[in-house]
């Protein structure tokens, strides 16, 4: 239990009606979790407005209500707190409820379209390689030091987020890294957190089903840097056209990284292979277990963040060679007869371009690239033909297939993708709805030395169809198919 007055000191208040000298048993934004003595925060969500549940939570025992609009009927035994933005208030209240855990950690947030998971995960790994206990909040999995905690979404709601951070503190963690999605920034899920640093990876088309315009998507990402404190660092990719825009209004100390031009942290590719790259970081050569220019960016960001966190520069260089790829990110498999398969999470046009470019740089024109890719249902339809076009242009053979169709018909999604093909690329493209059969067909079409890219799902171990998740893991299917060649 905590005094309501202590919790309210964390937020800006427009009006209070009732007694603030009461004890609170929990802070909730979900009306179903209310118990006697709870503080309920009525948040206006994208689908449901929490204000409509105020009468229900009062019946359920809520002692106090935080809201943007006071209800017409006020109960004498309930305290009402009016604020300008309940979502922002929830973040600060959640943080205070759990003892402001982000202030007890060096927390680094990573935002951008592509590379968030890899960059955040490798910062977490770098902290551990430097002898520190650390936590991770990511799309693939959350970690409290060694303990894996399944991830339901890229950036959790404020209460879950602060609960996980508090568990990290209790476990002795002193560092943490987290992905900051555009949805989370826009919905103020990160409000109330204290960041030691922020990293921007890149910005390309994604989530326009939610943000509607590229500018709105950009501003959601930028808002993360706008809230960074003066004692934090803001590290941006200056090779991206909006890299410097991201830091225009930040109070944090500004730093840059690049693989093409002069920057505070400069990464360079010296030699590429399918299973690794010889790179240099600020002029120091290091062999890394990653492939592709996009991974060179991720690694350079990690190098810069590690230095800015105060880790020893010489040890950081040594540890760069010890980092390993994240599950489902350019994960390679090889058959006995020399066919290589790459499983990657690439699910945007730019990500598909990046991974195919990385493969082509290694295989050249001697061997074929066969790409298997689909697009998720109930998501940005505009990117579907673009993804197919980009994949077809950079592959010798393309197989369009089902991803997570969700509530849409897979054939309709494939038709949207096929619209991006011209007469020439149609000749080298197949459409196979069944993803397992598509992967098997790609293997049958491949010859020794060829590379198969299976893009879109990466680490995911399911397919979502009509609201039901069915077990399906690209990595398992690929390993099985290649073992039979």
C-alpha positions in Angstrom: 0.0 0.0 0.0 1.1 3.6 -0.7 -0.4 6.9 0.3 -2.4 8.5 -2.5 -0.7 11.9 -1.7 2.8 10.3 -2.4 1.6 8.9 -5.7 0.0 12.2 -6.8 3.2 14.1 -6.2 4.5 12.4 -9.4 1.9 14.0 -11.7 0.5 17.4 -12.8 -3.0 17.8 -11.4 -5.8 20.2 -12.6 -8.3 19.5 -9.9 -8.8 17.2 -6.9 -12.2 16.4 -5.4 -12.2 14.3 -2.3 -9.7 13.1 0.3 -6.1 12.5 -0.8 -5.0 11.3 2.6 -5.9 7.7 1.9 -4.0 4.5 1.3 -3.9 2.9 -2.2 -3.7 -0.9 -2.7 -2.9 -0.9 -6.4 -2.7 1.2 -9.5 -4.7 -0.1 -12.4 -5.8 1.0 -15.9 -7.7 -2.3 -16.6 -11.1 -2.2 -15.0 -11.1 -6.0 -14.6 -8.2 -5.8 -12.2 -9.8 -3.4 -9.7 -9.9 -4.4 -6.0 -10.8 -2.6 -2.8 -8.7 0.5 -2.5 -7.4 0.7 -6.1 -6.4 3.8 -7.9 -8.0 3.6 -11.4 -6.5 5.6 -14.3 -9.1 6.1 -17.0 -7.1 6.2 -20.3 -8.5 7.0 -23.7 -7.3 4.1 -25.8 -7.3 3.6 -29.5 -10.3 1.2 -29.2 -11.8 1.7 -25.8 -12.1 4.8 -23.5 -11.4 4.0 -19.9 -13.7 6.8 -18.8 -16.7 4.6 -19.6 -15.7 2.1 -16.9 -15.6 4.6 -14.0 -19.0 3.5 -12.7 -17.9 -0.1 -12.9 -14.6 0.3 -11.0 -16.3 2.3 -8.3 -18.7 -0.6 -7.7 -15.6 -2.8 -7.7 -14.0 -0.9 -4.8 -11.8 1.8 -6.5 -10.9 4.4 -3.9 -9.6 7.0 -6.3 -10.0 7.9 -10.0 -7.6 9.7 -12.3 -9.4 11.0 -15.4 -9.4 13.8 -18.0 -13.1 14.4 -17.6 -15.0 14.2 -14.3 -18.1 12.0 -14.3 -21.5 13.8 -13.9 -22.2 11.9 -10.7 -19.5 12.0 -7.9 -19.4 9.5 -5.1 -18.6 11.0 -1.7 -16.3 8.2 -0.7 -14.2 8.3 -3.9 -11.4 10.8 -4.7 -11.3 12.2 -8.2 -8.1 13.6 -9.7 -8.5 15.5 -13.0 -5.5 15.6 -15.3 -4.9 16.9 -18.9 -3.7 13.5 -20.2 -4.4 10.3 -18.3 -2.0 8.2 -20.5 0.9 10.5 -19.5 -0.2 10.4 -15.8 -0.4 6.6 -15.9 3.3 6.3 -16.8 4.4 8.6 -13.9 2.0 6.8 -11.5 3.2 3.4 -12.5 6.8 4.5 -12.1 6.2 5.9 -8.6 4.1 2.9 -7.6 7.1 0.6 -8.4 9.7 2.9 -6.7 10.9 4.7 -9.8 13.0 1.7 -11.0 14.3 3.4 -14.2 16.2 5.8 -12.0 18.1 2.9 -10.4 19.2 1.6 -13.8 21.2 2.9 -16.7 18.3 2.5 -19.1 18.9 2.8 -22.9 16.0 3.0 -25.3 16.3 2.1 -29.0 13.9 3.3 -31.6 13.6 3.2 -35.4 11.9 1.1 -38.0 14.5 -1.7 -38.4 17.3 -2.9 -36.1 15.6 -2.1 -32.7 15.7 -5.7 -31.5 19.2 -6.5 -32.6 20.6 -3.2 -31.2 18.8 -3.4 -27.9 19.7 -7.0 -27.4 23.4 -6.4 -28.2 23.6 -3.5 -25.8 22.1 -5.8 -23.1 24.7 -8.4 -24.0 27.5 -5.9 -24.0 26.7 -4.8 -20.5 26.8 -8.4 -19.4 30.1 -9.0 -21.1 31.4 -6.0 -19.2 30.6 -7.7 -15.9 27.3 -6.0 -15.1 23.9 -7.6 -14.4 21.4 -6.3 -17.0 17.8 -6.5 -18.3 16.2 -6.4 -21.7 12.8 -5.5 -23.0 12.4 -6.6 -26.6 10.1 -8.0 -29.3 11.7 -11.5 -29.1 11.9 -11.9 -25.3 12.3 -9.9 -22.1 15.2 -10.8 -19.8 15.8 -10.1 -16.2 19.5 -11.0 -16.2 19.3 -14.7 -17.1 15.6 -15.1 -16.6 13.5 -15.2 -19.8 10.1 -13.5 -19.6 7.9 -13.9 -22.7 7.2 -10.7 -24.5 3.6 -10.0 -25.5 4.4 -6.7 -27.3 7.5 -4.7 -28.3 7.0 -2.1 -25.5 4.6 -3.2 -22.7 2.0 -1.0 -21.0 3.4 1.3 -18.2 2.4 -0.9 -15.3 3.9 -4.0 -16.9 7.0 -2.1 -18.0 7.7 -0.7 -14.5 7.0 -4.0 -12.9 9.6 -5.6 -15.1 12.1 -2.8 -14.5 11.5 -3.2 -10.7 12.2 -6.9 -11.0 15.5 -6.1 -12.7 16.4 -3.8 -9.9 15.5 -6.5 -7.3 17.7 -9.0 -9.3 20.7 -6.6 -9.0 20.6 -5.3 -12.5 22.3 -2.0 -13.0 21.8 -1.7 -16.8 18.8 -2.2 -19.1 18.1 -1.9 -22.8 14.6 -1.6 -24.3 13.0 -1.3 -27.7 10.8 1.8 -27.9 8.1 1.3 -30.5 6.3 4.2 -32.3 3.1 3.0 -30.8 4.5 3.1 -27.3 5.9 6.6 -27.8 2.6 7.9 -29.2 0.6 6.3 -26.5 2.9 7.6 -23.8 3.8 4.1 -22.5 7.3 5.4 -21.7 6.2 8.5 -19.8 7.7 8.7 -16.4 10.8 6.7 -17.3 14.3 8.1 -16.8 16.6 7.1 -19.7 20.4 7.2 -19.6 20.5 7.2 -23.4 18.5 6.8 -26.6 19.5 5.3 -30.0 17.9 6.0 -33.4 18.5 3.3 -36.0 16.6 4.4 -39.2 13.2 5.4 -40.5 11.4 3.7 -43.4 7.8 2.9 -44.2 5.9 0.9 -41.5 2.8 1.0 -39.3 1.0 3.5 -41.5 -2.2 1.5 -40.7 -1.8 3.1 -37.3 0.0 6.4 -37.8 -1.6 7.2 -41.2 1.2 9.4 -42.5 5.0 9.1 -42.6 5.3 12.5 -40.8 3.1 11.2 -37.9 5.2 8.1 -37.7 8.4 10.2 -37.7 7.1 12.5 -35.0 6.1 9.5 -32.8 9.8 8.3 -33.0 11.1 11.8 -32.4 9.0 12.3 -29.3 11.2 9.7 -27.5 14.2 11.9 -28.0 12.2 15.0 -27.0 11.7 13.6 -23.5 15.3 12.6 -22.9 16.9 14.4 -19.9 20.0 16.6 -20.0 22.1 13.9 -18.4 21.3 11.4 -21.1 23.0 10.8 -24.5 21.2 10.7 -27.8 22.9 8.7 -30.5 21.7 8.9 -34.0 22.4 7.4 -37.4 23.4 10.4 -39.5 23.4 8.3 -42.7 19.6 8.2 -42.4 17.9 11.2 -44.0 16.0 12.0 -40.7 18.8 11.1 -38.4 19.6 14.6 -37.4 15.9 15.6 -37.3 15.4 13.2 -34.5 17.7 15.1 -32.2 16.5 18.6 -33.1 14.7 19.2 -29.8 16.4 16.9 -27.4 18.0 18.2 -24.2 20.4 15.2 -24.2 24.0 15.3 -25.3 24.1 14.6 -29.1 26.3 12.0 -30.8 26.3 10.4 -34.2 27.3 7.1 -35.9 27.8 6.2 -39.5 29.2 3.6 -41.9 29.6 6.1 -44.7 30.9 9.4 -43.4 32.7 11.1 -40.6 30.9 10.7 -37.2 31.6 10.3 -33.5 31.4 6.5 -34.0 32.4 5.3 -37.5 32.0 1.7 -38.6 33.4 0.4 -41.8 33.0 -3.0 -43.7 36.3 -4.3 -44.8 35.3 -7.9 -46.0 31.9 -9.7 -46.0 31.0 -13.4 -45.8 27.7 -15.2 -45.3 28.7 -16.1 -41.7 30.5 -12.9 -40.7 32.2 -9.6 -41.5 35.6 -8.0 -41.0 34.8 -4.5 -39.7 36.6 -1.5 -38.2 35.2 0.7 -35.5 36.9 4.1 -35.3 39.8 2.6 -37.2 40.2 -0.5 -35.1 39.6 -3.8 -37.0 37.3 -6.5 -35.5 35.9 -9.8 -36.8 32.2 -9.9 -36.1 29.7 -12.7 -36.5 27.2 -10.7 -38.5 26.6 -10.1 -42.2 25.3 -7.1 -44.1 25.5 -3.4 -44.2 22.4 -3.0 -42.0 24.1 -5.1 -39.3 27.1 -2.9 -39.6 24.9 0.0 -38.6 23.4 -2.0 -35.7 26.9 -2.9 -34.5 28.2 0.6 -34.8 25.3 1.9 -32.8 26.1 -0.8 -30.1 29.7 0.2 -30.1 28.8 3.9 -29.7 26.3 3.2 -26.9 28.7 1.0 -25.0 31.4 3.8 -25.1 28.8 6.4 -24.0 27.7 4.1 -21.1 31.3 4.3 -19.9 32.5 0.9 -20.7 36.3 0.5 -21.4 36.9 1.2 -25.1 39.5 -1.6 -25.5 37.3 -4.2 -23.9 34.3 -3.0 -26.0 36.3 -3.7 -29.2 37.2 -7.2 -27.9 33.6 -7.9 -26.9 32.3 -6.8 -30.3 33.8 -10.0 -31.7 31.9 -12.1 -29.0 28.4 -10.8 -29.8 26.2 -13.3 -31.6 23.1 -12.7 -33.8 19.7 -12.5 -32.3 17.3 -15.4 -32.9 15.5 -15.0 -36.2 17.8 -12.2 -37.4 19.9 -13.4 -40.4 20.0 -16.9 -38.8 21.7 -19.2 -41.2 21.2 -22.9 -42.0 23.2 -25.1 -44.4 22.4 -28.4 -46.1 24.8 -31.2 -46.7 25.0 -30.4 -50.4 25.9 -26.7 -49.8 22.6 -24.9 -50.0 22.3 -22.0 -47.4 19.1 -20.7 -45.9 18.7 -17.5 -44.1 15.7 -16.9 -41.7 15.2 -13.2 -41.1 12.4 -11.1 -39.5 12.5 -8.6 -42.4 8.8 -7.5 -42.8 9.1 -4.1 -44.3 10.2 -3.1 -47.8 13.4 -1.5 -46.5 14.3 -4.5 -44.3 13.8 -6.9 -47.3 16.1 -4.7 -49.4 18.7 -4.7 -46.6 18.9 -8.4 -46.1 18.8 -9.2 -49.9 21.5 -6.7 -50.5 23.6 -8.3 -47.8 23.2 -11.7 -49.3 24.0 -10.5 -52.9 27.1 -8.8 -51.7 28.3 -12.2 -50.5 27.1 -14.5 -53.2 27.6 -12.1 -56.1 26.1 -13.3 -59.4 27.6 -16.8 -59.3 24.7 -18.3 -57.5 21.0 -17.7 -57.2 19.0 -16.1 -54.4 15.5 -17.6 -53.8 13.3 -15.5 -51.6 10.2 -16.7 -49.7 8.2 -13.8 -48.3 4.6 -12.8 -47.4 2.9 -9.9 -45.6 0.9 -9.7 -42.4 -2.9 -9.4 -42.5 -4.8 -6.5 -40.9 -1.7 -4.3 -41.3 -0.5 -1.6 -43.7 -1.7 -2.8 -47.1 0.3 -0.2 -49.0 3.6 -1.9 -48.3 2.6 -5.2 -49.8 3.2 -4.5 -53.5 6.3 -2.6 -52.6 7.7 -5.5 -50.7 7.0 -7.9 -53.6 8.6 -5.5 -56.1 11.7 -5.0 -54.0 12.1 -8.8 -53.3 11.6 -9.7 -57.0 14.1 -7.1 -58.2 16.8 -8.5 -55.9 16.0 -12.2 -56.2 16.6 -14.7 -59.0 13.4 -16.5 -57.9 10.6 -15.3 -55.7 7.9 -17.2 -53.8 5.1 -15.2 -52.3 3.4 -17.0 -49.4 1.3 -16.6 -46.3 2.7 -14.8 -43.2 0.3 -14.1 -40.4 -3.0 -13.6 -42.4 -4.9 -12.8 -39.2 -8.5 -12.0 -40.2 -7.7 -11.6 -44.0 -7.8 -14.3 -46.7 -4.2 -15.3 -47.6 -5.1 -15.3 -51.3 -6.2 -11.6 -51.0 -2.9 -10.6 -49.4 -0.9 -12.4 -52.1 -3.0 -10.6 -54.8 -2.0 -7.3 -53.2 1.6 -8.3 -53.3 1.4 -9.5 -56.9 0.2 -6.1 -57.9 3.7 -4.8 -57.4 5.2 -7.2 -60.1 5.7 -6.4 -63.7 5.6 -8.8 -66.7 9.3 -9.8 -66.2 9.2 -10.4 -62.5 6.0 -12.4 -62.7 7.9 -14.9 -64.8 10.3 -15.7 -61.9 7.6 -15.6 -59.2 5.4 -18.3 -57.7 2.5 -17.8 -55.3 2.1 -20.6 -52.8 -0.3 -20.0 -49.9 1.0 -22.8 -47.7 4.1 -21.5 -46.1 5.6 -24.9 -45.4 5.1 -25.9 -49.0 6.6 -22.6 -50.1 9.8 -23.2 -48.1 10.0 -26.8 -49.4 9.6 -25.6 -53.0 12.4 -23.1 -52.5 14.7 -25.8 -51.3 13.7 -28.0 -54.4 14.6 -25.1 -56.7 17.9 -24.4 -55.1 21.3 -25.7 -56.3 24.5 -26.1 -54.3 25.9 -22.6 -53.5 22.4 -20.9 -53.8 20.9 -19.0 -50.8 17.3 -19.2 -49.8 15.9 -16.2 -47.8 12.8 -16.9 -45.7 11.7 -13.5 -44.6 9.0 -11.9 -42.5 8.6 -14.1 -39.3 12.1 -14.6 -38.0 11.8 -15.6 -34.3 8.0 -16.1 -34.3 6.9 -19.6 -33.7 3.3 -19.3 -34.8 1.0 -18.3 -37.6 -2.0 -16.3 -36.6 -5.1 -17.3 -38.6 -8.7 -16.1 -37.9 -7.7 -15.2 -34.3 -6.0 -18.5 -33.5 -2.2 -19.0 -33.2 -1.0 -22.2 -34.8 2.5 -23.4 -34.1 4.8 -22.7 -37.0 8.5 -21.9 -36.8 10.4 -21.0 -40.0 13.6 -22.2 -38.4 12.2 -25.7 -37.6 10.8 -26.1 -41.1 14.0 -24.9 -42.8 16.1 -27.3 -40.7 13.8 -30.2 -41.5 13.6 -29.4 -45.2 17.4 -29.0 -45.6 18.1 -32.2 -43.7 16.3 -34.2 -46.4 18.3 -32.7 -49.3 
